[in-house]
Amino acid sequence: MTLFYPSFITNIVSLPVSASNMGKNRVKLSIKRVRVSSGSAIVLGLRKGFLAAKPTTAYLLTYHKGRCTANCGFCTQAKDSRTRVDMLSRVAWPVFEVRKVAASIATSSLKGEIRRICIQALNYPRVLKDILALIADIRLYGTKVPISVSCQPLSKEEMIKLREASVEKMGVALDAATREVFEKVKGSRADGPYEWHSQRQALLEAVDVFGIGNASTHLIVGLGEREEEIVEIIQWCTDTGVYPAIFAFTPIPGTRLEHGHPPTISQYRRIQLAHYLVVQGKTRNEKMVFDEDGSIVDFGVSQEEYEKSIRSGKPFLTSGCPSCNRPYYNEKPSGPLYNFPVQPTIVEVRNIRKQLEVSK
């Protein structure tokens, strides 16, 4: 049986609403352009297209003419990347006028199609000003849905500015599970600006500013870490009040890691289940058993809890902020499907069980 969802046509057009008219007549915006993920653009009516699953979060990316000043080896926006400038992971992010985007978000949120806004940011000198301006412009259109921001490490004072601007959640990406992998992939050995200690310290300060569970990080499975190591960092995040969202490494042509390999589906399923059990407080990394290669062989829970968790399908949903489902961010529509954007079916759960039974 296939794991994938049948495609359906989404043909949404922008509707003339009072917010849009207000913007044309009275609202003076601070910035002019923003990038929008292709899926979000379709839901917002900015583009026509086909969607296998609708994103329930509006994913935005700060607009900058150049590339990011960071140099993460997996990232299409890295300063040494040779990919198209409109790509992030395997998704295209076309540019739109902020006015149109803000009006469309206001309309879509009223219809219940958009339940969160996620602003992702490149690293460049005036990025904080651009984020604050974008938030202000969106709020001018009356949108009240929660906003998450994912960006470079900021000072505590800068984080407070984001909180005062109505940001609910803030993310600072670790991406790597260990200091060694971090330095190789996005730190000094990668000619990047980030430091392992500073990144983790920024997360702790984000917890202080935004509260437990409102600071988050990204962890990428498949960068060369052992399963035991990524479970350890998931545990550290959970213990410190940081929510860890997991991704599958996706090799993209033109990036420094273009010749790498994504994790096997069985490896990723084990990490998904471990992530769920740790975050839910059902086990700890110290209770789990790993083989000589660092792979999980026992999750440290009863057989009943193990079966119950798998049957629920919840461990295998996209991890992230509430209403974040990121359809096909890591994967091709042809598969394999690493993160489910909607609840897996009974047949899909059966397939997941088989994938978990494969040890390597």
TORZAFI-409460 format. One record per residue (C-alpha): residue in one letter; chain; z, x negated, y. Coordinates in Angstrom, 2 decimals. Layout:
[A, A, [Z, X, Y]]
...
//
This chain:
[M, A, [0.00, 0.00, 0.00]]
[T, A, [-0.70, -1.17, 3.53]]
[L, A, [2.07, -1.94, 5.98]]
[F, A, [0.05, -0.96, 9.02]]
[Y, A, [-0.18, 2.13, 11.12]]
[P, A, [-3.31, 4.20, 11.54]]
[S, A, [-4.94, 3.68, 14.90]]
[F, A, [-5.29, 6.51, 17.33]]
[I, A, [-7.05, 6.84, 20.62]]
[T, A, [-4.99, 6.66, 23.77]]
[N, A, [-6.91, 7.81, 26.80]]
[I, A, [-4.51, 8.07, 29.69]]
[V, A, [-5.64, 8.21, 33.28]]
[S, A, [-3.57, 7.67, 36.37]]
[L, A, [-2.43, 10.94, 37.87]]
[P, A, [-2.23, 11.61, 41.61]]
[V, A, [1.50, 11.86, 42.26]]
[S, A, [3.63, 11.98, 45.33]]
[A, A, [4.84, 8.42, 44.71]]
[S, A, [1.26, 7.17, 44.72]]
[N, A, [0.43, 9.05, 47.88]]
[M, A, [3.62, 7.82, 49.48]]
[G, A, [2.62, 4.26, 48.63]]
[K, A, [-0.78, 4.63, 50.28]]
[N, A, [0.63, 6.14, 53.42]]
[R, A, [4.05, 4.62, 54.05]]
[V, A, [5.21, 1.97, 51.61]]
[K, A, [4.66, -1.65, 52.60]]
[L, A, [4.87, -3.84, 49.52]]
[S, A, [6.18, -7.41, 49.40]]
[I, A, [3.72, -8.81, 46.86]]
[K, A, [0.23, -7.75, 45.94]]
[R, A, [-0.41, -8.62, 42.30]]
[V, A, [1.28, -8.60, 38.91]]
[R, A, [0.10, -9.12, 35.35]]
[V, A, [0.53, -6.29, 32.84]]
[S, A, [0.28, -6.59, 29.06]]
[S, A, [-2.82, -4.88, 27.70]]
[G, A, [-0.83, -2.31, 25.72]]
[S, A, [1.34, -1.43, 28.70]]
[A, A, [-1.76, -1.15, 30.89]]
[I, A, [-3.21, 1.45, 28.50]]
[V, A, [0.01, 3.48, 28.43]]
[L, A, [0.21, 3.30, 32.23]]
[G, A, [-3.36, 4.55, 32.57]]
[L, A, [-4.57, 1.36, 34.20]]
[R, A, [-6.98, 0.76, 31.33]]
[K, A, [-8.55, 2.80, 28.57]]
[G, A, [-8.28, 1.64, 25.00]]
[F, A, [-7.08, 2.08, 21.44]]
[L, A, [-3.46, 1.58, 20.41]]
[A, A, [-1.98, 1.50, 16.91]]
[A, A, [1.47, 1.89, 18.48]]
[K, A, [2.44, 2.60, 22.07]]
[P, A, [4.77, 0.22, 23.88]]
[T, A, [7.75, 2.12, 25.26]]
[T, A, [8.54, -0.70, 27.69]]
[A, A, [6.30, -1.68, 30.60]]
[Y, A, [5.79, -5.42, 30.10]]
[L, A, [5.05, -7.23, 33.36]]
[L, A, [4.42, -10.92, 34.08]]
[T, A, [4.78, -12.53, 37.48]]
[Y, A, [1.41, -13.42, 39.01]]
[H, A, [0.85, -17.07, 39.86]]
[K, A, [-2.49, -18.73, 40.47]]
[G, A, [-1.57, -21.86, 38.55]]
[R, A, [0.02, -22.37, 35.19]]
[C, A, [3.71, -22.58, 34.42]]
[T, A, [5.46, -25.84, 35.35]]
[A, A, [7.08, -25.84, 31.89]]
[N, A, [5.24, -27.20, 28.87]]
[C, A, [6.40, -25.25, 25.82]]
[G, A, [4.23, -26.26, 22.89]]
[F, A, [3.69, -22.71, 21.61]]
[C, A, [2.95, -21.12, 24.98]]
[T, A, [-0.46, -20.23, 26.36]]
[Q, A, [0.91, -20.51, 29.90]]
[A, A, [2.17, -24.11, 29.47]]
[K, A, [0.96, -26.62, 32.03]]
[D, A, [-1.03, -28.54, 29.39]]
[S, A, [-2.39, -25.44, 27.66]]
[R, A, [-6.16, -25.05, 27.33]]
[T, A, [-6.09, -21.29, 26.76]]
[R, A, [-7.17, -18.54, 29.15]]
[V, A, [-4.78, -18.09, 32.05]]
[D, A, [-4.48, -14.37, 31.35]]
[M, A, [-2.98, -14.86, 27.87]]
[L, A, [0.65, -14.82, 26.74]]
[S, A, [1.10, -15.24, 22.99]]
[R, A, [-1.90, -13.43, 21.50]]
[V, A, [-1.91, -10.69, 24.16]]
[A, A, [-4.09, -10.50, 27.27]]
[W, A, [-2.28, -9.78, 30.56]]
[P, A, [-4.81, -8.60, 33.17]]
[V, A, [-3.97, -8.61, 36.87]]
[F, A, [-3.41, -5.37, 38.81]]
[E, A, [-2.30, -4.40, 42.28]]
[V, A, [1.45, -3.92, 42.39]]
[R, A, [0.92, -0.63, 44.23]]
[K, A, [-1.04, 0.85, 41.32]]
[V, A, [1.35, -0.50, 38.73]]
[A, A, [4.45, 0.78, 40.52]]
[A, A, [2.95, 4.25, 40.98]]
[S, A, [1.85, 4.40, 37.34]]
[I, A, [5.28, 3.34, 36.10]]
[A, A, [6.87, 6.07, 38.21]]
[T, A, [4.55, 8.68, 36.66]]
[S, A, [4.88, 7.39, 33.09]]
[S, A, [8.66, 7.16, 33.28]]
[L, A, [8.88, 10.77, 34.42]]
[K, A, [6.83, 11.76, 31.36]]
[G, A, [9.15, 9.76, 29.11]]
[E, A, [6.43, 7.32, 28.06]]
[I, A, [8.06, 4.30, 29.67]]
[R, A, [11.80, 3.86, 29.14]]
[R, A, [12.32, 0.27, 30.32]]
[I, A, [10.63, -2.36, 32.49]]
[C, A, [10.58, -5.96, 31.27]]
[I, A, [9.66, -8.56, 33.87]]
[Q, A, [8.71, -11.89, 32.33]]
[A, A, [8.33, -14.87, 34.60]]
[L, A, [6.50, -18.17, 34.66]]
[N, A, [8.41, -21.18, 35.94]]
[Y, A, [7.24, -22.11, 39.46]]
[P, A, [9.03, -22.78, 42.77]]
[R, A, [9.13, -19.29, 44.30]]
[V, A, [9.53, -17.29, 41.11]]
[L, A, [12.93, -15.79, 41.99]]
[K, A, [11.59, -14.48, 45.31]]
[D, A, [8.62, -12.94, 43.48]]
[I, A, [10.85, -11.28, 40.89]]
[L, A, [13.12, -9.79, 43.57]]
[A, A, [10.12, -8.61, 45.58]]
[L, A, [8.53, -7.01, 42.51]]
[I, A, [11.74, -5.17, 41.66]]
[A, A, [12.05, -3.90, 45.23]]
[D, A, [8.44, -2.71, 45.22]]
[I, A, [8.89, -0.87, 41.91]]
[R, A, [12.07, 0.81, 43.11]]
[L, A, [10.30, 1.97, 46.29]]
[Y, A, [8.35, 4.37, 44.08]]
[G, A, [11.51, 6.04, 42.83]]
[T, A, [11.50, 4.56, 39.32]]
[K, A, [15.01, 4.54, 37.88]]
[V, A, [14.39, 3.20, 34.37]]
[P, A, [16.41, 0.09, 33.46]]
[I, A, [14.94, -3.33, 34.23]]
[S, A, [15.21, -6.48, 32.13]]
[V, A, [14.21, -9.92, 33.38]]
[S, A, [13.30, -12.91, 31.22]]
[C, A, [12.97, -16.19, 33.11]]
[Q, A, [13.97, -19.83, 33.44]]
[P, A, [17.67, -20.77, 33.73]]
[L, A, [19.01, -19.73, 37.14]]
[S, A, [22.20, -20.54, 38.98]]
[K, A, [25.02, -18.02, 38.77]]
[E, A, [24.45, -17.09, 42.41]]
[E, A, [20.79, -16.36, 41.68]]
[M, A, [21.75, -14.22, 38.70]]
[I, A, [24.06, -12.21, 40.92]]
[K, A, [21.10, -11.55, 43.23]]
[L, A, [19.18, -10.12, 40.28]]
[R, A, [22.12, -7.93, 39.29]]
[E, A, [22.46, -6.67, 42.86]]
[A, A, [18.73, -5.89, 42.82]]
[S, A, [19.41, -3.44, 39.91]]
[V, A, [18.52, -5.72, 36.97]]
[E, A, [20.46, -4.51, 33.92]]
[K, A, [19.71, -7.32, 31.45]]
[M, A, [18.69, -10.95, 31.77]]
[G, A, [17.14, -13.23, 29.19]]
[V, A, [16.93, -17.03, 29.03]]
[A, A, [14.83, -18.22, 26.10]]
[L, A, [16.17, -20.87, 23.76]]
[D, A, [13.17, -20.37, 21.45]]
[A, A, [14.32, -23.24, 19.22]]
[A, A, [17.23, -23.03, 16.78]]
[T, A, [18.39, -26.64, 17.15]]
[R, A, [18.59, -29.32, 19.82]]
[E, A, [16.11, -31.48, 17.91]]
[V, A, [13.47, -28.76, 17.69]]
[F, A, [14.16, -27.72, 21.29]]
[E, A, [13.54, -31.22, 22.64]]
[K, A, [10.35, -31.55, 20.62]]
[V, A, [8.92, -28.14, 21.49]]
[K, A, [10.01, -27.47, 25.09]]
[G, A, [12.36, -30.21, 26.25]]
[S, A, [11.94, -33.83, 27.34]]
[R, A, [9.80, -34.84, 24.34]]
[A, A, [7.39, -32.08, 25.29]]
[D, A, [7.29, -33.19, 28.93]]
[G, A, [9.15, -30.00, 29.80]]
[P, A, [11.92, -29.36, 32.36]]
[Y, A, [14.42, -27.69, 30.03]]
[E, A, [17.61, -29.10, 28.50]]
[W, A, [19.39, -27.73, 25.44]]
[H, A, [22.85, -27.78, 27.05]]
[S, A, [21.67, -26.29, 30.36]]
[Q, A, [19.83, -23.50, 28.59]]
[R, A, [22.90, -22.50, 26.59]]
[Q, A, [25.14, -22.79, 29.64]]
[A, A, [22.82, -20.46, 31.55]]
[L, A, [23.21, -17.90, 28.78]]
[L, A, [27.00, -18.07, 29.01]]
[E, A, [26.80, -17.57, 32.78]]
[A, A, [24.44, -14.63, 32.27]]
[V, A, [27.10, -13.04, 30.06]]
[D, A, [29.61, -13.49, 32.90]]
[V, A, [27.27, -11.86, 35.41]]
[F, A, [25.67, -9.08, 33.39]]
[G, A, [28.29, -8.45, 30.72]]
[I, A, [28.49, -8.81, 26.95]]
[G, A, [25.26, -7.68, 25.30]]
[N, A, [23.33, -7.72, 28.57]]
[A, A, [22.38, -11.38, 28.31]]
[S, A, [19.70, -12.17, 25.75]]
[T, A, [17.63, -14.99, 24.35]]
[H, A, [14.47, -15.44, 22.28]]
[L, A, [14.48, -17.33, 19.00]]
[I, A, [11.19, -18.23, 17.35]]
[V, A, [11.16, -18.46, 13.56]]
[G, A, [8.83, -21.12, 12.18]]
[L, A, [9.11, -24.06, 14.60]]
[G, A, [10.37, -26.41, 11.91]]
[E, A, [13.99, -25.27, 11.61]]
[R, A, [15.78, -24.43, 8.36]]
[E, A, [16.82, -20.83, 7.75]]
[E, A, [20.44, -21.97, 7.78]]
[E, A, [19.98, -23.40, 11.26]]
[I, A, [18.51, -20.28, 12.81]]
[V, A, [21.28, -18.18, 11.26]]
[E, A, [23.81, -20.54, 12.87]]
[I, A, [22.34, -20.05, 16.34]]
[I, A, [22.15, -16.27, 15.78]]
[Q, A, [25.88, -16.41, 14.99]]
[W, A, [26.59, -18.50, 18.12]]
[C, A, [24.74, -15.99, 20.27]]
[T, A, [26.56, -13.03, 18.73]]
[D, A, [29.97, -14.69, 19.13]]
[T, A, [29.34, -15.46, 22.81]]
[G, A, [28.03, -12.01, 23.76]]
[V, A, [24.34, -12.99, 23.89]]
[Y, A, [21.84, -10.78, 22.11]]
[P, A, [19.28, -12.88, 20.14]]
[A, A, [15.80, -11.37, 19.78]]
[I, A, [13.69, -12.96, 17.06]]
[F, A, [9.97, -13.67, 17.06]]
[A, A, [7.59, -15.17, 14.52]]
[F, A, [5.84, -18.36, 15.58]]
[T, A, [2.20, -17.62, 16.38]]
[P, A, [-0.19, -20.59, 16.57]]
[I, A, [-2.61, -20.01, 19.44]]
[P, A, [-5.80, -22.08, 19.93]]
[G, A, [-5.51, -24.30, 22.99]]
[T, A, [-1.74, -24.78, 22.78]]
[R, A, [-0.08, -27.99, 21.64]]
[L, A, [1.11, -26.29, 18.44]]
[E, A, [-2.23, -24.65, 17.68]]
[H, A, [-2.39, -26.32, 14.24]]
[G, A, [1.06, -25.12, 13.19]]
[H, A, [1.71, -22.38, 10.67]]
[P, A, [3.53, -19.07, 11.13]]
[P, A, [6.55, -18.43, 8.89]]
[T, A, [5.89, -16.84, 5.53]]
[I, A, [6.54, -13.13, 5.50]]
[S, A, [9.35, -13.60, 2.95]]
[Q, A, [11.05, -16.20, 5.17]]
[Y, A, [10.80, -13.94, 8.19]]
[R, A, [12.14, -10.93, 6.28]]
[R, A, [15.21, -12.96, 5.23]]
[I, A, [15.85, -13.98, 8.82]]
[Q, A, [15.39, -10.38, 10.00]]
[L, A, [17.94, -9.13, 7.48]]
[A, A, [20.37, -11.95, 8.28]]
[H, A, [19.94, -11.23, 12.02]]
[Y, A, [20.72, -7.55, 11.52]]
[L, A, [23.78, -8.18, 9.35]]
[V, A, [25.22, -10.80, 11.72]]
[V, A, [24.58, -8.84, 14.93]]
[Q, A, [26.05, -5.69, 13.34]]
[G, A, [29.15, -7.65, 12.33]]
[K, A, [28.60, -7.04, 8.61]]
[T, A, [28.59, -10.75, 7.73]]
[R, A, [28.86, -14.21, 9.25]]
[N, A, [26.87, -17.34, 8.69]]
[E, A, [29.91, -18.96, 7.03]]
[K, A, [29.87, -16.24, 4.35]]
[M, A, [26.22, -16.71, 3.53]]
[V, A, [24.92, -19.04, 0.82]]
[F, A, [21.94, -21.37, 1.31]]
[D, A, [20.06, -23.50, -1.19]]
[E, A, [19.39, -27.23, -0.86]]
[D, A, [16.41, -26.47, 1.42]]
[G, A, [18.56, -24.35, 3.73]]
[S, A, [16.99, -21.06, 2.58]]
[I, A, [19.15, -17.96, 2.26]]
[V, A, [20.12, -17.04, -1.30]]
[D, A, [23.10, -14.77, -0.56]]
[F, A, [23.70, -12.77, 2.63]]
[G, A, [27.47, -12.59, 2.17]]
[V, A, [27.59, -8.81, 1.79]]
[S, A, [28.07, -6.46, -1.16]]
[Q, A, [25.06, -5.29, -3.13]]
[E, A, [25.70, -1.80, -1.76]]
[E, A, [25.53, -3.02, 1.86]]
[Y, A, [22.47, -5.14, 1.08]]
[E, A, [20.62, -2.13, -0.36]]
[K, A, [21.78, 0.22, 2.38]]
[S, A, [20.58, -2.10, 5.13]]
[I, A, [17.15, -2.51, 3.56]]
[R, A, [16.74, 1.24, 2.98]]
[S, A, [17.53, 1.93, 6.64]]
[G, A, [14.50, -0.11, 7.75]]
[K, A, [16.41, -1.09, 10.89]]
[P, A, [16.53, -4.87, 10.27]]
[F, A, [12.76, -5.01, 10.35]]
[L, A, [12.18, -3.25, 13.66]]
[T, A, [11.33, -5.28, 16.75]]
[S, A, [14.51, -6.88, 18.08]]
[G, A, [15.13, -6.91, 21.80]]
[C, A, [16.42, -4.74, 24.62]]
[P, A, [16.69, -0.98, 24.06]]
[S, A, [13.20, 0.63, 24.04]]
[C, A, [11.52, -2.74, 23.40]]
[N, A, [9.03, -2.48, 20.54]]
[R, A, [6.39, -5.12, 21.53]]
[P, A, [3.56, -3.79, 19.34]]
[Y, A, [1.47, -6.62, 17.83]]
[Y, A, [2.86, -9.32, 20.09]]
[N, A, [3.24, -11.79, 17.22]]
[E, A, [0.78, -10.43, 14.74]]
[K, A, [-2.81, -9.42, 14.32]]
[P, A, [-3.40, -5.71, 13.64]]
[S, A, [-4.83, -6.83, 10.28]]
[G, A, [-1.43, -8.25, 9.34]]
[P, A, [0.97, -9.38, 8.24]]
[L, A, [3.20, -7.18, 10.36]]
[Y, A, [6.30, -9.21, 11.20]]
[N, A, [8.06, -6.74, 13.52]]
[F, A, [7.71, -2.99, 13.07]]
[P, A, [7.25, -1.15, 16.39]]
[V, A, [8.37, 2.14, 14.81]]
[Q, A, [10.57, 3.09, 11.87]]
[P, A, [9.06, 1.79, 8.60]]
[T, A, [7.99, 4.42, 6.11]]
[I, A, [9.44, 4.69, 2.60]]
[V, A, [6.36, 2.92, 1.20]]
[E, A, [6.67, 0.15, 3.78]]
[V, A, [10.35, -0.34, 2.95]]
[R, A, [9.38, -0.76, -0.71]]
[N, A, [6.95, -3.49, 0.29]]
[I, A, [9.62, -5.13, 2.45]]
[R, A, [11.96, -5.20, -0.55]]
[K, A, [9.30, -7.00, -2.61]]
[Q, A, [8.79, -9.51, 0.21]]
[L, A, [12.54, -10.20, 0.30]]
[E, A, [12.55, -10.86, -3.43]]
[V, A, [10.16, -13.77, -2.96]]
[S, A, [12.43, -16.78, -2.42]]
[K, A, [9.82, -19.11, -0.92]]
//
